């Protein structure tokens, strides 16, 4: 599992983020405080406080580099 910090501060960013995640057949979780939601759920994402960075847990054994390249526009350092 790999964890990265992401920012989803607009509706368009959330929509494109979910579209990018659905290309991969692995599980993604968003963690905000004590809440953990499925990152492929648009409704779940909108239940979070999107004004702050969110942790994204990537549950993948292989292909992490490809996933990170796809998610680069959302990742904050």
C-alpha positions in Angstrom: 0.0 0.0 0.0 1.2 3.5 -0.8 -0.2 6.7 0.6 0.0 10.2 -1.0 -1.6 13.5 -0.2 -4.0 14.9 -2.8 -6.0 18.1 -3.3 -9.5 18.0 -4.8 -10.5 21.7 -4.5 -13.0 21.9 -7.3 -15.9 19.9 -8.7 -14.2 19.4 -12.0 -11.1 18.1 -10.3 -13.2 15.5 -8.4 -14.9 14.3 -11.6 -11.7 13.9 -13.5 -10.0 12.3 -10.4 -12.8 9.6 -10.2 -12.6 9.0 -14.0 -8.8 8.5 -13.7 -9.2 6.1 -10.8 -11.8 3.9 -12.6 -9.1 3.1 -15.2 -7.3 0.9 -12.6 -8.6 -2.4 -11.1 -7.2 -1.7 -7.6 -8.8 -0.3 -4.4 -8.3 3.3 -3.4 -9.3 4.8 -0.1 -9.5 8.5 0.9 -8.8 9.2 4.5 -9.8 12.5 6.1 -9.6 12.5 9.9 -11.5 9.4 11.1 -13.4 9.0 7.9 -12.4 6.4 5.3 -14.3 6.3 2.0 -14.0 4.6 -1.4 -12.1 7.0 -3.6 -14.1 5.9 -6.6 -17.3 7.2 -5.1 -18.2 10.7 -6.2 -20.8 11.0 -3.5 -18.4 9.8 -0.8 -15.8 12.4 -1.9 -18.3 15.2 -1.6 -19.0 14.1 2.0 -15.5 15.1 2.9 -14.0 18.5 3.7 -12.3 19.3 0.4 -10.8 22.5 1.5 -7.9 20.5 3.1 -5.5 18.0 1.6 -6.7 14.4 1.8 -4.7 11.1 2.2 -5.1 8.7 -0.7 -4.3 5.0 0.1 -3.5 3.0 -3.0 -3.9 -0.7 -2.4 -1.8 -2.1 -5.3 1.1 -4.5 -5.5 2.1 -3.7 -9.1 1.8 -0.7 -11.4 2.3 2.0 -8.7 4.4 4.1 -11.0 1.7 4.2 -13.7 -0.9 5.1 -11.1 1.2 7.9 -9.6 1.8 9.3 -13.1 -1.9 9.3 -13.8 -2.6 11.0 -10.4 0.2 13.5 -10.7 -2.1 16.5 -11.2 -3.8 15.9 -7.9 -0.8 15.0 -5.7 0.7 17.7 -3.5 4.2 17.4 -2.1 
